[in-house]
Structure formats: C-alpha cells, structure tokens
Amino acid sequence: MVINAFAENPLSGNLFVFTNKSKNRCKILFYDKGGLCLLCKRLELGTFAIPTNASQFEIDRVELAMFLDGITAKDIRRNKRFSP
C-alpha cells in the first residue's frame, strides 16, 4: 500500500501511520535495521483526531506524539523558531 498508494519507499525509515474507518485503531509501519515493524494502538474510548479532509498528510515527531496522546494540533499555536 505504501508503494502503490503513496509512491513512497517503505524502507526509507519514515513512519507510515494508518487508521481504520472508525478511527479507534492506529497502525504505524516503519523500517528498522532488522526489518519492517508494525505497531498497533487501539483506543478503548474515543477516536484519533485526524483532519477529515485529508487522506494523507505529513506530521513531525511532536505532532505524532500529540496524535497518539489524543491532543488535537489545530488548537495549539507553535512559537517561531530558527530554521536555517
């Protein structure tokens, strides 16, 4: 699916996050030195907050941590930082 739908290389080291239709399960696919790893998180209550209008989007490590903890990124304002 990563190769066909996203035109990405699953062995690149990037994390690929998938949710089910009801948004109560999340799977993360990534490549480690030993091979592909698949992590799964199931919510007992509530859903993962993802943008409804986007089928795929990029997030950084901080936004991924907030996503997994149930914090919506749209309500949070990020201060400016230096970027070369």
N, C-alpha and C positions, 0 to 999 in steps of 0.2 A: 504494500500500500504506500509506503514512504517513497519508493522509486516511481511507481506509476502515477499516484495522485499528486504528490508534491514535487516530483522531479528532483529529489534530494538523495544523497548517498547516506544510507543508514549507518555506515561505518565511519562517518565523518567526525564522530564524537559529540554531535549535537544531541539534545534531548528532544524527543518527539512525544507530545502529550496528546492523548486521546480520551474522550469521554463518551459514555453511552448516551442514548436518546433521552433518558430520564435525568441525566446529569448527576447521578448519585454514585457513579463509579468513574475512576480515572486510572488510566494506564500510561506509564512512562516507559518508552523504549530508548535505549542508548547502547552504544558500543563501548565495552571495556577491553582491556588488554587480552582477556581470556575469551571474549565472545560477546554476543548480544545479551543484554539484561532487560528483563521486563519486570517493572514494579507495578503493583496494583494497590489502590486505596479505595475502600468502599465506605461511604458515609452511612451511618445508622440513622441520622436525622438531617434533613436539609439537602441542598444541592450545591454543586460547584457553580460559582458565578463566572460565566464566560459571556463575552459580547454576543448578543443574539443575531447581529447582522454579519458576523464574520465566521466563515467556515475554517479559515486558517489565519493565524497571526503570529507575530514574534513577540516574545517577552524575555526579559533578562532574569537573572537568578533571584533577584529580590522580589520581582513580580511573581515568579514561580512559587517562592516560599509563601507569599501572601495568598496566592491562589489555593495552595494546599491547606493553608490555615483558615480559609474562609473569609479573607479580607478582600473587599472589592476595591480595585485600584482606581476606579473613577472618582471616588470620594477623597482621595489622598493627593495632596499637592506636593510636588517634588521641588526642592530648592535648587537653584542653579549651582553647578559645579564646573570646574575647569575641565575642558576637553581639548586635547591637542589636535 
